[in-house]
């Protein structure tokens, strides 16, 4: 069950990334959920495929978390540059 949560959160995080306004924040939040659920599913997984799917969910969640954080950093950098230009 935890594996399904990890995969669902990771896929939703990846789907939220392209949205310009709220996508980066949703991707960060769901990425954290996917990492936590994926690691829990990896530790509790008894069979090979279950552990592999959990690790995949955690990996996709980590990628979405990093991409969402990069979008936030780029937004803040652009706003800082714009503030300097307008002075």
PDB file of N, CA, C and O in Angstrom, chain B, residues numbered from 101:
ATOM      1  N   UNK B 101       0.822  -1.194   0.000  1.00  0.00           N
ATOM      2  CA  UNK B 101       0.000   0.000   0.000  1.00  0.00           C
ATOM      3  C   UNK B 101       0.866   1.258   0.000  1.00  0.00           C
ATOM      4  O   UNK B 101       0.544   2.236  -0.674  1.00  0.00           O
ATOM      5  N   UNK B 102       1.953   1.231   0.748  1.00  0.00           N
ATOM      6  CA  UNK B 102       2.833   2.394   0.808  1.00  0.00           C
ATOM      7  C   UNK B 102       3.494   2.636  -0.537  1.00  0.00           C
ATOM      8  O   UNK B 102       3.789   3.775  -0.899  1.00  0.00           O
ATOM      9  N   UNK B 103       3.724   1.565  -1.270  1.00  0.00           N
ATOM     10  CA  UNK B 103       4.335   1.691  -2.589  1.00  0.00           C
ATOM     11  C   UNK B 103       3.401   2.457  -3.525  1.00  0.00           C
ATOM     12  O   UNK B 103       3.857   3.274  -4.325  1.00  0.00           O
ATOM     13  N   UNK B 104       2.115   2.201  -3.427  1.00  0.00           N
ATOM     14  CA  UNK B 104       1.147   2.896  -4.267  1.00  0.00           C
ATOM     15  C   UNK B 104       1.100   4.382  -3.927  1.00  0.00           C
ATOM     16  O   UNK B 104       0.965   5.218  -4.821  1.00  0.00           O
ATOM     17  N   UNK B 105       1.209   4.712  -2.660  1.00  0.00           N
ATOM     18  CA  UNK B 105       1.224   6.119  -2.242  1.00  0.00           C
ATOM     19  C   UNK B 105       2.468   6.811  -2.801  1.00  0.00           C
ATOM     20  O   UNK B 105       2.389   7.938  -3.290  1.00  0.00           O
ATOM     21  N   UNK B 106       3.606   6.138  -2.728  1.00  0.00           N
ATOM     22  CA  UNK B 106       4.849   6.717  -3.244  1.00  0.00           C
ATOM     23  C   UNK B 106       4.762   6.972  -4.744  1.00  0.00           C
ATOM     24  O   UNK B 106       5.152   8.035  -5.227  1.00  0.00           O
ATOM     25  N   UNK B 107       4.253   5.999  -5.468  1.00  0.00           N
ATOM     26  CA  UNK B 107       4.145   6.164  -6.925  1.00  0.00           C
ATOM     27  C   UNK B 107       3.126   7.231  -7.295  1.00  0.00           C
ATOM     28  O   UNK B 107       3.365   8.033  -8.198  1.00  0.00           O
ATOM     29  N   UNK B 108       1.988   7.248  -6.602  1.00  0.00           N
ATOM     30  CA  UNK B 108       0.968   8.253  -6.905  1.00  0.00           C
ATOM     31  C   UNK B 108       1.482   9.660  -6.610  1.00  0.00           C
ATOM     32  O   UNK B 108       1.277  10.577  -7.405  1.00  0.00           O
ATOM     33  N   UNK B 109       2.147   9.829  -5.471  1.00  0.00           N
ATOM     34  CA  UNK B 109       2.677  11.152  -5.124  1.00  0.00           C
ATOM     35  C   UNK B 109       3.751  11.583  -6.112  1.00  0.00           C
ATOM     36  O   UNK B 109       3.811  12.752  -6.492  1.00  0.00           O
ATOM     37  N   UNK B 110       4.594  10.655  -6.530  1.00  0.00           N
ATOM     38  CA  UNK B 110       5.660  10.996  -7.477  1.00  0.00           C
ATOM     39  C   UNK B 110       5.094  11.381  -8.840  1.00  0.00           C
ATOM     40  O   UNK B 110       5.558  12.338  -9.459  1.00  0.00           O
ATOM     41  N   UNK B 111       4.106  10.648  -9.302  1.00  0.00           N
ATOM     42  CA  UNK B 111       3.510  10.956 -10.611  1.00  0.00           C
ATOM     43  C   UNK B 111       2.755  12.287 -10.550  1.00  0.00           C
ATOM     44  O   UNK B 111       2.827  13.078 -11.490  1.00  0.00           O
ATOM     45  N   UNK B 112       2.038  12.540  -9.465  1.00  0.00           N
ATOM     46  CA  UNK B 112       1.342  13.811  -9.328  1.00  0.00           C
ATOM     47  C   UNK B 112       2.323  14.975  -9.228  1.00  0.00           C
ATOM     48  O   UNK B 112       2.065  16.055  -9.759  1.00  0.00           O
ATOM     49  N   UNK B 113       3.448  14.757  -8.547  1.00  0.00           N
ATOM     50  CA  UNK B 113       4.460  15.806  -8.463  1.00  0.00           C
ATOM     51  C   UNK B 113       5.043  16.108  -9.843  1.00  0.00           C
ATOM     52  O   UNK B 113       5.259  17.268 -10.193  1.00  0.00           O
ATOM     53  N   UNK B 114       5.294  15.067 -10.613  1.00  0.00           N
ATOM     54  CA  UNK B 114       5.816  15.275 -11.966  1.00  0.00           C
ATOM     55  C   UNK B 114       4.786  15.974 -12.852  1.00  0.00           C
ATOM     56  O   UNK B 114       5.147  16.773 -13.716  1.00  0.00           O
ATOM     57  N   UNK B 115       3.510  15.672 -12.637  1.00  0.00           N
ATOM     58  CA  UNK B 115       2.468  16.311 -13.433  1.00  0.00           C
ATOM     59  C   UNK B 115       2.263  17.769 -13.030  1.00  0.00           C
ATOM     60  O   UNK B 115       1.812  18.574 -13.845  1.00  0.00           O
ATOM     61  N   UNK B 116       2.584  18.118 -11.798  1.00  0.00           N
ATOM     62  CA  UNK B 116       2.376  19.488 -11.325  1.00  0.00           C
ATOM     63  C   UNK B 116       3.517  20.426 -11.706  1.00  0.00           C
ATOM     64  O   UNK B 116       3.346  21.644 -11.673  1.00  0.00           O
ATOM     65  N   UNK B 117       4.649  19.892 -12.057  1.00  0.00           N
ATOM     66  CA  UNK B 117       5.822  20.737 -12.344  1.00  0.00           C
ATOM     67  C   UNK B 117       5.611  21.759 -13.467  1.00  0.00           C
ATOM     68  O   UNK B 117       6.091  22.884 -13.327  1.00  0.00           O
ATOM     69  N   UNK B 118       4.937  21.447 -14.553  1.00  0.00           N
ATOM     70  CA  UNK B 118       4.823  22.445 -15.633  1.00  0.00           C
ATOM     71  C   UNK B 118       3.951  23.656 -15.316  1.00  0.00           C
ATOM     72  O   UNK B 118       4.047  24.673 -16.003  1.00  0.00           O
ATOM     73  N   UNK B 119       3.115  23.571 -14.309  1.00  0.00           N
ATOM     74  CA  UNK B 119       2.242  24.701 -14.013  1.00  0.00           C
ATOM     75  C   UNK B 119       3.053  25.856 -13.425  1.00  0.00           C
ATOM     76  O   UNK B 119       3.832  25.646 -12.495  1.00  0.00           O
ATOM     77  N   UNK B 120       2.885  27.057 -13.947  1.00  0.00           N
ATOM     78  CA  UNK B 120       3.783  28.153 -13.568  1.00  0.00           C
ATOM     79  C   UNK B 120       3.551  28.730 -12.175  1.00  0.00           C
ATOM     80  O   UNK B 120       4.514  29.121 -11.516  1.00  0.00           O
ATOM     81  N   UNK B 121       2.328  28.795 -11.714  1.00  0.00           N
ATOM     82  CA  UNK B 121       2.073  29.489 -10.453  1.00  0.00           C
ATOM     83  C   UNK B 121       2.288  28.599  -9.239  1.00  0.00           C
ATOM     84  O   UNK B 121       3.136  28.888  -8.395  1.00  0.00           O
ATOM     85  N   UNK B 122       1.544  27.546  -9.151  1.00  0.00           N
ATOM     86  CA  UNK B 122       1.545  26.729  -7.948  1.00  0.00           C
ATOM     87  C   UNK B 122       2.251  25.393  -8.136  1.00  0.00           C
ATOM     88  O   UNK B 122       2.399  24.645  -7.170  1.00  0.00           O
ATOM     89  N   UNK B 123       2.680  25.078  -9.319  1.00  0.00           N
ATOM     90  CA  UNK B 123       3.251  23.771  -9.617  1.00  0.00           C
ATOM     91  C   UNK B 123       4.515  23.450  -8.840  1.00  0.00           C
ATOM     92  O   UNK B 123       4.720  22.317  -8.404  1.00  0.00           O
ATOM     93  N   UNK B 124       5.360  24.456  -8.670  1.00  0.00           N
ATOM     94  CA  UNK B 124       6.633  24.193  -7.987  1.00  0.00           C
ATOM     95  C   UNK B 124       6.428  23.846  -6.517  1.00  0.00           C
ATOM     96  O   UNK B 124       7.153  23.020  -5.962  1.00  0.00           O
ATOM     97  N   UNK B 125       5.440  24.480  -5.888  1.00  0.00           N
ATOM     98  CA  UNK B 125       5.196  24.205  -4.473  1.00  0.00           C
ATOM     99  C   UNK B 125       4.526  22.846  -4.268  1.00  0.00           C
ATOM    100  O   UNK B 125       4.834  22.131  -3.315  1.00  0.00           O
ATOM    101  N   UNK B 126       3.619  22.503  -5.163  1.00  0.00           N
ATOM    102  CA  UNK B 126       2.986  21.187  -5.098  1.00  0.00           C
ATOM    103  C   UNK B 126       4.019  20.099  -5.374  1.00  0.00           C
ATOM    104  O   UNK B 126       4.000  19.049  -4.731  1.00  0.00           O
ATOM    105  N   UNK B 127       4.916  20.341  -6.319  1.00  0.00           N
ATOM    106  CA  UNK B 127       5.951  19.358  -6.640  1.00  0.00           C
ATOM    107  C   UNK B 127       6.892  19.153  -5.459  1.00  0.00           C
ATOM    108  O   UNK B 127       7.319  18.029  -5.197  1.00  0.00           O
ATOM    109  N   UNK B 128       7.217  20.220  -4.747  1.00  0.00           N
ATOM    110  CA  UNK B 128       8.082  20.079  -3.581  1.00  0.00           C
ATOM    111  C   UNK B 128       7.395  19.260  -2.497  1.00  0.00           C
ATOM    112  O   UNK B 128       7.990  18.342  -1.932  1.00  0.00           O
ATOM    113  N   UNK B 129       6.138  19.594  -2.209  1.00  0.00           N
ATOM    114  CA  UNK B 129       5.404  18.873  -1.168  1.00  0.00           C
ATOM    115  C   UNK B 129       5.179  17.415  -1.507  1.00  0.00           C
ATOM    116  O   UNK B 129       5.420  16.536  -0.679  1.00  0.00           O
ATOM    117  N   UNK B 130       4.720  17.152  -2.717  1.00  0.00           N
ATOM    118  CA  UNK B 130       4.482  15.767  -3.104  1.00  0.00           C
ATOM    119  C   UNK B 130       5.791  14.993  -3.289  1.00  0.00           C
ATOM    120  O   UNK B 130       5.828  13.776  -3.111  1.00  0.00           O
ATOM    121  N   UNK B 131       6.852  15.699  -3.645  1.00  0.00           N
ATOM    122  CA  UNK B 131       8.154  15.038  -3.725  1.00  0.00           C
ATOM    123  C   UNK B 131       8.621  14.550  -2.369  1.00  0.00           C
ATOM    124  O   UNK B 131       9.179  13.459  -2.253  1.00  0.00           O
ATOM    125  N   UNK B 132       8.394  15.355  -1.345  1.00  0.00           N
ATOM    126  CA  UNK B 132       8.753  14.931   0.012  1.00  0.00           C
ATOM    127  C   UNK B 132       7.927  13.725   0.432  1.00  0.00           C
ATOM    128  O   UNK B 132       8.451  12.782   1.024  1.00  0.00           O
ATOM    129  N   UNK B 133       6.628  13.755   0.123  1.00  0.00           N
ATOM    130  CA  UNK B 133       5.757  12.623   0.453  1.00  0.00           C
ATOM    131  C   UNK B 133       6.203  11.368  -0.296  1.00  0.00           C
ATOM    132  O   UNK B 133       6.235  10.280   0.279  1.00  0.00           O
ATOM    133  N   UNK B 134       6.543  11.513  -1.561  1.00  0.00           N
ATOM    134  CA  UNK B 134       6.968  10.361  -2.360  1.00  0.00           C
ATOM    135  C   UNK B 134       8.273   9.776  -1.843  1.00  0.00           C
ATOM    136  O   UNK B 134       8.443   8.557  -1.828  1.00  0.00           O
ATOM    137  N   UNK B 135       9.198  10.633  -1.418  1.00  0.00           N
ATOM    138  CA  UNK B 135      10.465  10.128  -0.874  1.00  0.00           C
ATOM    139  C   UNK B 135      10.217   9.358   0.414  1.00  0.00           C
ATOM    140  O   UNK B 135      10.743   8.260   0.595  1.00  0.00           O
ATOM    141  N   UNK B 136       9.418   9.928   1.309  1.00  0.00           N
ATOM    142  CA  UNK B 136       9.155   9.267   2.592  1.00  0.00           C
ATOM    143  C   UNK B 136       8.413   7.945   2.392  1.00  0.00           C
ATOM    144  O   UNK B 136       8.771   6.932   2.992  1.00  0.00           O
ATOM    145  N   UNK B 137       7.387   7.959   1.557  1.00  0.00           N
ATOM    146  CA  UNK B 137       6.622   6.730   1.326  1.00  0.00           C
ATOM    147  C   UNK B 137       7.456   5.698   0.567  1.00  0.00           C
ATOM    148  O   UNK B 137       7.358   4.501   0.835  1.00  0.00           O
ATOM    149  N   UNK B 138       8.266   6.154  -0.371  1.00  0.00           N
ATOM    150  CA  UNK B 138       9.116   5.228  -1.116  1.00  0.00           C
ATOM    151  C   UNK B 138      10.158   4.557  -0.240  1.00  0.00           C
ATOM    152  O   UNK B 138      10.416   3.361  -0.377  1.00  0.00           O
ATOM    153  N   UNK B 139      10.753   5.319   0.651  1.00  0.00           N
ATOM    154  CA  UNK B 139      11.738   4.707   1.553  1.00  0.00           C
ATOM    155  C   UNK B 139      11.074   3.751   2.538  1.00  0.00           C
ATOM    156  O   UNK B 139      11.630   2.700   2.858  1.00  0.00           O
ATOM    157  N   UNK B 140       9.883   4.115   3.019  1.00  0.00           N
ATOM    158  CA  UNK B 140       9.158   3.206   3.911  1.00  0.00           C
ATOM    159  C   UNK B 140       8.755   1.932   3.171  1.00  0.00           C
ATOM    160  O   UNK B 140       8.860   0.837   3.722  1.00  0.00           O
ATOM    161  N   UNK B 141       8.301   2.067   1.938  1.00  0.00           N
ATOM    162  CA  UNK B 141       7.946   0.893   1.153  1.00  0.00           C
ATOM    163  C   UNK B 141       9.149   0.046   0.802  1.00  0.00           C
ATOM    164  O   UNK B 141       9.041  -1.177   0.705  1.00  0.00           O
ATOM    165  N   UNK B 142      10.289   0.677   0.609  1.00  0.00           N
ATOM    166  CA  UNK B 142      11.510  -0.080   0.303  1.00  0.00           C
ATOM    167  C   UNK B 142      11.953  -0.907   1.506  1.00  0.00           C
ATOM    168  O   UNK B 142      12.405  -2.042   1.357  1.00  0.00           O
ATOM    169  N   UNK B 143      11.821  -0.336   2.686  1.00  0.00           N
ATOM    170  CA  UNK B 143      12.229  -1.065   3.894  1.00  0.00           C
ATOM    171  C   UNK B 143      11.257  -2.184   4.238  1.00  0.00           C
ATOM    172  O   UNK B 143      11.661  -3.226   4.754  1.00  0.00           O
ATOM    173  N   UNK B 144       9.962  -1.966   3.950  1.00  0.00           N
ATOM    174  CA  UNK B 144       8.947  -2.970   4.295  1.00  0.00           C
ATOM    175  C   UNK B 144       8.695  -3.973   3.181  1.00  0.00           C
ATOM    176  O   UNK B 144       8.039  -4.991   3.402  1.00  0.00           O
ATOM    177  N   UNK B 145       9.200  -3.703   2.003  1.00  0.00           N
ATOM    178  CA  UNK B 145       8.931  -4.572   0.860  1.00  0.00           C
ATOM    179  C   UNK B 145       9.524  -5.953   1.046  1.00  0.00           C
ATOM    180  O   UNK B 145      10.683  -6.101   1.432  1.00  0.00           O
ATOM    181  N   UNK B 146       8.721  -6.954   0.768  1.00  0.00           N
ATOM    182  CA  UNK B 146       9.184  -8.324   0.947  1.00  0.00           C
ATOM    183  C   UNK B 146       9.674  -8.935  -0.363  1.00  0.00           C
ATOM    184  O   UNK B 146      10.574  -9.775  -0.365  1.00  0.00           O
ATOM    185  N   UNK B 147       9.083  -8.514  -1.462  1.00  0.00           N
ATOM    186  CA  UNK B 147       9.475  -9.080  -2.746  1.00  0.00           C
ATOM    187  C   UNK B 147      10.308  -8.075  -3.528  1.00  0.00           C
ATOM    188  O   UNK B 147      10.317  -6.883  -3.220  1.00  0.00           O
ATOM    189  N   UNK B 148      10.991  -8.560  -4.521  1.00  0.00           N
ATOM    190  CA  UNK B 148      11.843  -7.706  -5.338  1.00  0.00           C
ATOM    191  C   UNK B 148      11.105  -6.624  -6.102  1.00  0.00           C
ATOM    192  O   UNK B 148      11.516  -5.464  -6.059  1.00  0.00           O
ATOM    193  N   UNK B 149      10.018  -6.963  -6.807  1.00  0.00           N
ATOM    194  CA  UNK B 149       9.308  -5.914  -7.565  1.00  0.00           C
ATOM    195  C   UNK B 149       8.717  -4.826  -6.675  1.00  0.00           C
ATOM    196  O   UNK B 149       8.707  -3.654  -7.050  1.00  0.00           O
ATOM    197  N   UNK B 150       8.229  -5.206  -5.508  1.00  0.00           N
ATOM    198  CA  UNK B 150       7.666  -4.210  -4.601  1.00  0.00           C
ATOM    199  C   UNK B 150       8.735  -3.219  -4.147  1.00  0.00           C
ATOM    200  O   UNK B 150       8.492  -2.014  -4.081  1.00  0.00           O
ATOM    201  N   UNK B 151       9.893  -3.732  -3.842  1.00  0.00           N
ATOM    202  CA  UNK B 151      10.993  -2.862  -3.417  1.00  0.00           C
ATOM    203  C   UNK B 151      11.484  -1.995  -4.571  1.00  0.00           C
ATOM    204  O   UNK B 151      11.860  -0.839  -4.376  1.00  0.00           O
ATOM    205  N   UNK B 152      11.477  -2.558  -5.758  1.00  0.00           N
ATOM    206  CA  UNK B 152      11.919  -1.800  -6.932  1.00  0.00           C
ATOM    207  C   UNK B 152      10.960  -0.649  -7.240  1.00  0.00           C
ATOM    208  O   UNK B 152      11.405   0.460  -7.534  1.00  0.00           O
ATOM    209  N   UNK B 153       9.647  -0.900  -7.177  1.00  0.00           N
ATOM    210  CA  UNK B 153       8.667   0.158  -7.404  1.00  0.00           C
ATOM    211  C   UNK B 153       8.764   1.230  -6.334  1.00  0.00           C
ATOM    212  O   UNK B 153       8.621   2.415  -6.632  1.00  0.00           O
ATOM    213  N   UNK B 154       9.006   0.828  -5.083  1.00  0.00           N
ATOM    214  CA  UNK B 154       9.144   1.811  -4.006  1.00  0.00           C
ATOM    215  C   UNK B 154      10.378   2.682  -4.227  1.00  0.00           C
ATOM    216  O   UNK B 154      10.328   3.897  -4.035  1.00  0.00           O
ATOM    217  N   UNK B 155      11.473   2.064  -4.627  1.00  0.00           N
ATOM    218  CA  UNK B 155      12.685   2.839  -4.903  1.00  0.00           C
ATOM    219  C   UNK B 155      12.488   3.769  -6.093  1.00  0.00           C
ATOM    220  O   UNK B 155      13.003   4.887  -6.100  1.00  0.00           O
ATOM    221  N   UNK B 156      11.752   3.318  -7.090  1.00  0.00           N
ATOM    222  CA  UNK B 156      11.448   4.175  -8.239  1.00  0.00           C
ATOM    223  C   UNK B 156      10.594   5.367  -7.854  1.00  0.00           C
ATOM    224  O   UNK B 156      10.819   6.479  -8.334  1.00  0.00           O
ATOM    225  N   UNK B 157       9.611   5.141  -6.986  1.00  0.00           N
ATOM    226  CA  UNK B 157       8.791   6.249  -6.498  1.00  0.00           C
ATOM    227  C   UNK B 157       9.602   7.250  -5.702  1.00  0.00           C
ATOM    228  O   UNK B 157       9.412   8.459  -5.834  1.00  0.00           O
ATOM    229  N   UNK B 158      10.507   6.747  -4.876  1.00  0.00           N
ATOM    230  CA  UNK B 158      11.372   7.646  -4.103  1.00  0.00           C
ATOM    231  C   UNK B 158      12.312   8.425  -5.016  1.00  0.00           C
ATOM    232  O   UNK B 158      12.554   9.611  -4.789  1.00  0.00           O
ATOM    233  N   UNK B 159      12.838   7.774  -6.035  1.00  0.00           N
ATOM    234  CA  UNK B 159      13.752   8.450  -6.956  1.00  0.00           C
ATOM    235  C   UNK B 159      13.028   9.525  -7.765  1.00  0.00           C
ATOM    236  O   UNK B 159      13.548  10.628  -7.934  1.00  0.00           O
ATOM    237  N   UNK B 160      11.840   9.213  -8.264  1.00  0.00           N
ATOM    238  CA  UNK B 160      11.074  10.207  -9.013  1.00  0.00           C
ATOM    239  C   UNK B 160      10.647  11.357  -8.105  1.00  0.00           C
ATOM    240  O   UNK B 160      10.623  12.513  -8.528  1.00  0.00           O
ATOM    241  N   UNK B 161      10.311  11.035  -6.854  1.00  0.00           N
ATOM    242  CA  UNK B 161       9.984  12.088  -5.892  1.00  0.00           C
ATOM    243  C   UNK B 161      11.164  13.000  -5.620  1.00  0.00           C
ATOM    244  O   UNK B 161      10.998  14.213  -5.491  1.00  0.00           O
ATOM    245  N   UNK B 162      12.356  12.423  -5.533  1.00  0.00           N
ATOM    246  CA  UNK B 162      13.555  13.231  -5.304  1.00  0.00           C
ATOM    247  C   UNK B 162      13.843  14.140  -6.499  1.00  0.00           C
ATOM    248  O   UNK B 162      14.240  15.292  -6.326  1.00  0.00           O
ATOM    249  N   UNK B 163      13.643  13.626  -7.693  1.00  0.00           N
ATOM    250  CA  UNK B 163      13.852  14.448  -8.886  1.00  0.00           C
ATOM    251  C   UNK B 163      12.857  15.600  -8.927  1.00  0.00           C
ATOM    252  O   UNK B 163      13.224  16.733  -9.238  1.00  0.00           O
ATOM    253  N   UNK B 164      11.604  15.312  -8.613  1.00  0.00           N
ATOM    254  CA  UNK B 164      10.583  16.370  -8.603  1.00  0.00           C
ATOM    255  C   UNK B 164      10.859  17.388  -7.514  1.00  0.00           C
ATOM    256  O   UNK B 164      10.649  18.584  -7.717  1.00  0.00           O
ATOM    257  N   UNK B 165      11.327  16.931  -6.363  1.00  0.00           N
ATOM    258  CA  UNK B 165      11.687  17.848  -5.284  1.00  0.00           C
ATOM    259  C   UNK B 165      12.810  18.779  -5.726  1.00  0.00           C
ATOM    260  O   UNK B 165      12.743  19.985  -5.492  1.00  0.00           O
ATOM    261  N   UNK B 166      13.827  18.235  -6.353  1.00  0.00           N
ATOM    262  CA  UNK B 166      14.946  19.066  -6.803  1.00  0.00           C
ATOM    263  C   UNK B 166      14.535  20.028  -7.916  1.00  0.00           C
ATOM    264  O   UNK B 166      14.969  21.180  -7.929  1.00  0.00           O
ATOM    265  N   UNK B 167      13.713  19.569  -8.837  1.00  0.00           N
ATOM    266  CA  UNK B 167      13.267  20.461  -9.913  1.00  0.00           C
ATOM    267  C   UNK B 167      12.361  21.568  -9.381  1.00  0.00           C
ATOM    268  O   UNK B 167      12.458  22.712  -9.826  1.00  0.00           O
ATOM    269  N   UNK B 168      11.491  21.244  -8.441  1.00  0.00           N
ATOM    270  CA  UNK B 168      10.649  22.272  -7.830  1.00  0.00           C
ATOM    271  C   UNK B 168      11.460  23.285  -7.061  1.00  0.00           C
ATOM    272  O   UNK B 168      11.195  24.485  -7.132  1.00  0.00           O
ATOM    273  N   UNK B 169      12.462  22.803  -6.317  1.00  0.00           N
ATOM    274  CA  UNK B 169      13.330  23.719  -5.578  1.00  0.00           C
ATOM    275  C   UNK B 169      14.143  24.594  -6.528  1.00  0.00           C
ATOM    276  O   UNK B 169      14.376  25.769  -6.246  1.00  0.00           O
ATOM    277  N   UNK B 170      14.573  24.029  -7.644  1.00  0.00           N
ATOM    278  CA  UNK B 170      15.313  24.820  -8.623  1.00  0.00           C
ATOM    279  C   UNK B 170      14.435  25.917  -9.227  1.00  0.00           C
ATOM    280  O   UNK B 170      14.913  27.021  -9.489  1.00  0.00           O
ATOM    281  N   UNK B 171      13.164  25.617  -9.445  1.00  0.00           N
ATOM    282  CA  UNK B 171      12.254  26.643  -9.964  1.00  0.00           C
ATOM    283  C   UNK B 171      12.057  27.767  -8.950  1.00  0.00           C
ATOM    284  O   UNK B 171      11.971  28.936  -9.326  1.00  0.00           O
ATOM    285  N   UNK B 172      11.986  27.415  -7.668  1.00  0.00           N
ATOM    286  CA  UNK B 172      11.847  28.448  -6.633  1.00  0.00           C
ATOM    287  C   UNK B 172      13.095  29.316  -6.580  1.00  0.00           C
ATOM    288  O   UNK B 172      12.994  30.540  -6.491  1.00  0.00           O
ATOM    289  N   UNK B 173      14.266  28.702  -6.634  1.00  0.00           N
ATOM    290  CA  UNK B 173      15.518  29.453  -6.588  1.00  0.00           C
ATOM    291  C   UNK B 173      15.644  30.366  -7.798  1.00  0.00           C
ATOM    292  O   UNK B 173      16.054  31.519  -7.662  1.00  0.00           O
ATOM    293  N   UNK B 174      15.300  29.869  -8.975  1.00  0.00           N
ATOM    294  CA  UNK B 174      15.367  30.703 -10.178  1.00  0.00           C
ATOM    295  C   UNK B 174      14.376  31.866 -10.120  1.00  0.00           C
ATOM    296  O   UNK B 174      14.675  32.963 -10.590  1.00  0.00           O
ATOM    297  N   UNK B 175      13.209  31.627  -9.547  1.00  0.00           N
ATOM    298  CA  UNK B 175      12.233  32.705  -9.392  1.00  0.00           C
ATOM    299  C   UNK B 175      12.758  33.777  -8.461  1.00  0.00           C
ATOM    300  O   UNK B 175      12.641  34.968  -8.749  1.00  0.00           O
ATOM    301  N   UNK B 176      13.336  33.360  -7.345  1.00  0.00           N
ATOM    302  CA  UNK B 176      13.892  34.329  -6.399  1.00  0.00           C
ATOM    303  C   UNK B 176      15.077  35.088  -6.999  1.00  0.00           C
ATOM    304  O   UNK B 176      15.238  36.284  -6.756  1.00  0.00           O
ATOM    305  N   UNK B 177      15.896  34.400  -7.774  1.00  0.00           N
ATOM    306  CA  UNK B 177      17.017  35.078  -8.424  1.00  0.00           C
ATOM    307  C   UNK B 177      16.535  36.093  -9.459  1.00  0.00           C
ATOM    308  O   UNK B 177      17.098  37.182  -9.575  1.00  0.00           O
ATOM    309  N   UNK B 178      15.504  35.737 -10.203  1.00  0.00           N
ATOM    310  CA  UNK B 178      14.959  36.667 -11.190  1.00  0.00           C
ATOM    311  C   UNK B 178      14.343  37.881 -10.512  1.00  0.00           C
ATOM    312  O   UNK B 178      14.494  39.003 -10.997  1.00  0.00           O
ATOM    313  N   UNK B 179      13.658  37.676  -9.409  1.00  0.00           N
ATOM    314  CA  UNK B 179      13.083  38.800  -8.676  1.00  0.00           C
ATOM    315  C   UNK B 179      14.166  39.701  -8.084  1.00  0.00           C
ATOM    316  O   UNK B 179      14.021  40.923  -8.074  1.00  0.00           O
ATOM    317  N   UNK B 180      15.242  39.106  -7.595  1.00  0.00           N
ATOM    318  CA  UNK B 180      16.353  39.903  -7.080  1.00  0.00           C
ATOM    319  C   UNK B 180      17.021  40.715  -8.171  1.00  0.00           C
ATOM    320  O   UNK B 180      17.386  41.872  -7.962  1.00  0.00           O
ATOM    321  N   UNK B 181      17.181  40.104  -9.338  1.00  0.00           N
ATOM    322  CA  UNK B 181      17.770  40.823 -10.463  1.00  0.00           C
ATOM    323  C   UNK B 181      16.852  41.956 -10.930  1.00  0.00           C
ATOM    324  O   UNK B 181      17.319  43.048 -11.255  1.00  0.00           O
ATOM    325  N   UNK B 182      15.563  41.691 -10.961  1.00  0.00           N
ATOM    326  CA  UNK B 182      14.618  42.720 -11.358  1.00  0.00           C
ATOM    327  C   UNK B 182      14.616  43.884 -10.383  1.00  0.00           C
ATOM    328  O   UNK B 182      14.477  45.038 -10.791  1.00  0.00           O
ATOM    329  N   UNK B 183      14.770  43.591  -9.103  1.00  0.00           N
ATOM    330  CA  UNK B 183      14.839  44.659  -8.104  1.00  0.00           C
ATOM    331  C   UNK B 183      16.059  45.527  -8.311  1.00  0.00           C
ATOM    332  O   UNK B 183      15.991  46.745  -8.147  1.00  0.00           O
ATOM    333  N   UNK B 184      17.175  44.916  -8.670  1.00  0.00           N
ATOM    334  CA  UNK B 184      18.396  45.678  -8.922  1.00  0.00           C
ATOM    335  C   UNK B 184      18.274  46.520 -10.193  1.00  0.00           C
ATOM    336  O   UNK B 184      18.798  47.632 -10.249  1.00  0.00           O
ATOM    337  N   UNK B 185      17.604  46.015 -11.185  1.00  0.00           N
ATOM    338  CA  UNK B 185      17.442  46.742 -12.440  1.00  0.00           C
ATOM    339  C   UNK B 185      16.550  47.958 -12.240  1.00  0.00           C
ATOM    340  O   UNK B 185      16.805  49.011 -12.826  1.00  0.00           O
ATOM    341  N   UNK B 186      15.523  47.835 -11.433  1.00  0.00           N
ATOM    342  CA  UNK B 186      14.552  48.908 -11.247  1.00  0.00           C
ATOM    343  C   UNK B 186      15.016  49.981 -10.266  1.00  0.00           C
ATOM    344  O   UNK B 186      14.329  50.987 -10.092  1.00  0.00           O
ATOM    345  N   UNK B 187      16.144  49.791  -9.636  1.00  0.00           N
ATOM    346  CA  UNK B 187      16.649  50.828  -8.712  1.00  0.00           C
ATOM    347  C   UNK B 187      17.278  51.954  -9.438  1.00  0.00           C
ATOM    348  O   UNK B 187      17.751  52.904  -8.814  1.00  0.00           O
TER     349      UNK B 187
END
